[in-house]
Amino acid sequence: MGRFENKAVVITAAASGIGLAAARRFAAEGARLALCDIDGEALAARAHDVGIGRERLLLATIDVRENKELEAFVADAAGRYGCIDVLVNNAGAGRRGRVQDLGDDDWRHVMGVSLDSVFHASRAAMPHLVATRGAIVNVASISGLAGDGGNAAYNAAKAAVINLTRAMAVDAGRDGVRVNAIAPGLTATPMTERMRAAP
């Protein structure tokens, strides 16, 4: 029996990179999964890599910047499995540039994917997590701990995720919900490859 046997785990941005790796690990530990990504084709294509049957797998194509879509996905996951035990807020986006180089759309895109989605998914999942005394894992970044050149929006968003995590941990801890963040260094994912290729 795995450590997450029959636990309901929700993961955003699960078609590749850290999200897909997390899905595989949770599946190996017996979890039931609800996975979303903006790239529905990639998500569906990689679903077989996760290693569990369709009865233990919910897939959704959504844009996490759209809070109504995100809230509906969380509700669907809770409806499908009757509970939510773990939420992994993995979605992130970067737009290279200094403050003076970034357009409003660039800034809003990064904040919408990397920060706003954490707030909206956590708010939607919190009543379910309180009921199960569950956990939230927010995927931040080492870039949220110290600034690095030409990455102003991403640095700001991930720093905000770290501090939001601290605030949520204090508030939700009173209800038995654990909230933690991880801050990976540079990881070979499609997102980091795109960011490295940008001028």
N, C-alpha and C positions, 0 to 999 in steps of 0.2 A: 504494500500500500504506500502511495506517495505522500509527501508532506502536504500536498494540496488536493487530496482525494475529494472529488465532488465539489470543491470550492468553485464559485463563479467568479471569473476574473475578466475584467474589462480592460482592453488595451487600445489606445489610440495610435494611429500611424503605424500599423502592424504589418505592412506589406514588405518591408525591407529593414535592414539595419538592426538597430537595438530593439525595435518593436517586434520584429520577426524572431529574433533570438530569444526574447523574453517569452513569446508565445510558445516556441518550441520547448523551452525549459519548464514552463508551467504545465504544458501538456504532458511532458515526461513525468511530472509529479502528480498526475491524475486530475488536473483541473478541467473544468468546463469553461470554454472561452467565448468571449464576444469581442470580435476584432473589427476595427474600422480603418479606412484609409481613403484618401481622395482619389487614389488610383485603384479603382475597383477591379480592373482587369488584372493588374499585378497581384492584388490581394487574392483574387480567385485562383490565379495560376499557382500561387505559392501555398495555398491552403493545404494541399496534400503533403507539403513539407513539414507541416506542424505535427502530423502523426496521430491524429485522432479522427474518429468518425463524425459524420455530419450531425448526428444527434447531440454531439457535445461541442458543436461549433456554430456560432452565429457570425455571419459576415455582413458588413454594411459599407456602402460607398457614400461617404459624406465629406463635406467641407467643414472642418472643425471651427472655422471662423464664423460659421452660421450657427448661432447658439441654439436655434430651434431644432436644427438637424441633430446637433450633439445631444440635446436633451431628449429627443425622440429615440435616439440610439440607446442611451442609458436606460430609458423606460422599457424599450424592447428587450434589452438584456435582462432586466429585472423580471419582466413578464415571462420571458422564456424559461428562466431558471428558478424563479421564485425568490431570488435574493441576489445580492452582490456582496462578495467577500473582499475583493481586491480591485482597486482602480489604479491602472498605470497610465499616467499622463505623459505620453511619450512624444506627442507631436511637437515639431520644431521646424523653424524655417529661418534662413539667413539671407540677407541682402548685403553684399560687401559695400563699404563706403564710409567715409568720414561724415560727420554731422553735416557739413556744408555740401556734401555730394549726394545726400539721400533725399529723394523726393517724398512727398507725403504718402503716396501709394506704397512705396517701399517700407516706410516706417509702419504704416497701418498693417501691411501684410505680415511683417515679422511679429508685431505685437499681437495680432489676431491669432496667428497660429501658435506662437510660442508661449504667450502669457494668458490671453483671454480664454483660450480653450481650457487651460488648467482651472481657471475660476469657474467656468460654466459647467464643465464635466464634474468637478468636485461638488459644486452646489447641487447638481441634479442627483448625484450618487449618495450624498451624505445621509439622507434618511435611511437608505438601505444599509449603508455601512454602520450606522448607529445600531440598527437592529441586529446585525451580525457581529458587532464589535470588530469590524474589519480594518482594512489598512489602505492607505493611499501612498503610492510611490510616484514622485514627480521627477522626471528626467530633466535635470538642469544641465549645467556644463561648467567645466573649469573656466570657461570664458565669462561666467557669471561671478567668479571670485576675483578676477583681475582683468582689467581691460587689455585688449590686444589691438594692434593697429588696423585701421580700416574696417572695423567690425562693430561700429557704435550701436546699431539697433539690436543686434544679437546679444552683445554684452549687456545692454540695458535690460532686455527682456529676460535673459537667464538670471541676472542678478535679482530681478523682481520675483521670479519664480522661487528663488532660494528664500527670500524674505517672506513671501506669501506662505511658503511651506512652514516657516517658523511660526507665523501667526496662526495658521490652521492647526498646527500641532498643539499649541496652547489651548485653543478653543475646543477642538474636537477630542483632545485627550480626556477632557472631563466626561465625555460620553463613551469613552473606551475605544475610540478610533485612533490608530497610530498613523501619523503623517510624517513621511521622510522624503528627502531628496537625495539623489545621487548626482555627482558632478563629473561625468566622464571627461577624459582628455580627448584629443583628436582621435576619432574612430573612423575606420574605413566604411563609410556609408554612401549611398547615392547623394545625400544632401551635402556632405563634406566634399565630395568630389566636385559637385557643381560650384561650391563656394571657392575651392582651390583653383578652379579653372577661370573664375571671374577675374578681370583685370584689377 
